Amino acid sequence: MFLVLYRWHVKSGYEEQFREAWRRGTRAITRRYKSYGSRLCREADGAFVGAAEWPSEAVWRAAMAQHMEHDDVEAHLKFVEAIKDGGAPVLTLEILDDLLRRPDT
């Protein structure tokens, strides 16, 4: 498995719009590119960090080659509108062992 971290700064007042667009975009990316989904976190300085999990680096690179384009155009536009800066991968990691326990949902 493969993990990619992204970091964004969001315009003041656009935080909820960003989060909703991120959720919609992540769902669309998961459907189209078969990622395992992502977690959205927030740093103490207010920056958002996405931790996206993929089956492999090759699957992620194939999605990146297509700019992660997806069918939720409205979500993409709202996402871009909310961002002040960021979005490039800041860290890519091969997952060697995974002991993260996920509760039943």
C-alpha positions in Angstrom: 0.0 0.0 0.0 1.0 3.6 -0.5 0.3 6.8 1.5 0.4 10.3 0.2 0.2 13.5 2.3 -1.1 16.8 0.9 -1.2 20.2 2.6 -3.4 23.2 1.9 -3.9 26.6 3.2 -7.5 27.7 2.8 -8.9 31.2 2.4 -10.5 32.6 5.5 -14.2 31.9 5.6 -13.9 29.1 3.0 -13.1 26.3 5.5 -16.5 24.5 5.3 -16.7 24.9 1.5 -13.2 23.4 1.3 -14.2 20.4 3.5 -17.4 19.6 1.6 -15.6 19.9 -1.7 -12.7 17.7 -0.4 -15.2 15.0 0.7 -17.0 15.0 -2.6 -13.8 15.1 -4.6 -12.3 12.3 -2.5 -15.3 10.1 -3.1 -15.1 10.8 -6.8 -11.4 10.0 -6.9 -12.0 6.8 -5.0 -14.6 5.7 -7.5 -12.7 6.6 -10.6 -9.1 5.7 -9.6 -9.7 3.0 -7.0 -7.9 4.7 -4.2 -8.7 3.5 -0.6 -9.9 7.0 0.3 -8.4 9.7 2.5 -8.4 11.4 5.9 -8.6 15.2 6.3 -6.8 16.6 9.3 -6.0 20.1 10.5 -2.8 21.3 11.9 -2.5 23.7 14.8 -1.6 26.6 12.4 -4.9 26.0 10.6 -3.5 24.2 7.5 -5.4 21.2 6.2 -3.6 17.9 5.6 -5.0 15.1 3.6 -3.6 11.5 4.0 -4.6 9.5 1.0 -4.1 5.7 0.9 -3.6 3.8 -2.4 -3.2 0.2 -3.3 0.2 0.9 -4.8 2.5 3.7 -5.9 1.8 2.7 -9.5 -2.0 3.2 -9.1 -1.4 6.6 -7.5 1.0 7.7 -10.3 -1.5 6.6 -13.0 -4.1 8.8 -11.3 -1.6 11.7 -11.0 -0.9 11.4 -14.7 -4.5 12.2 -15.3 -4.4 15.1 -12.8 -6.9 13.1 -10.7 -9.7 14.5 -12.9 -13.1 13.2 -11.9 -16.8 13.7 -12.7 -17.8 16.1 -9.9 -17.0 19.3 -11.6 -18.8 21.5 -9.1 -16.8 20.0 -6.2 -13.6 20.7 -8.1 -14.5 24.3 -8.7 -15.5 24.9 -5.1 -12.3 23.2 -3.9 -10.1 25.4 -6.1 -12.0 28.5 -5.1 -11.3 27.8 -1.4 -7.6 27.2 -1.6 -5.1 29.9 -0.9 -2.1 27.6 -1.7 -0.8 24.1 -1.5 -2.1 20.8 -2.9 1.1 19.2 -4.2 2.1 16.0 -2.5 4.3 16.8 0.4 5.2 13.3 1.4 4.9 9.9 -0.2 5.3 6.7 1.8 5.3 3.0 1.1 3.2 1.3 3.9 5.2 -1.6 5.2 3.1 -2.7 8.2 -0.4 -1.5 8.9 -1.8 -2.0 12.4 -4.3 0.8 12.3 -7.6 -0.5 13.7 -10.7 0.8 12.2 -13.9 0.6 14.1 -16.9 -1.0 12.4 -19.1 1.7 10.9 
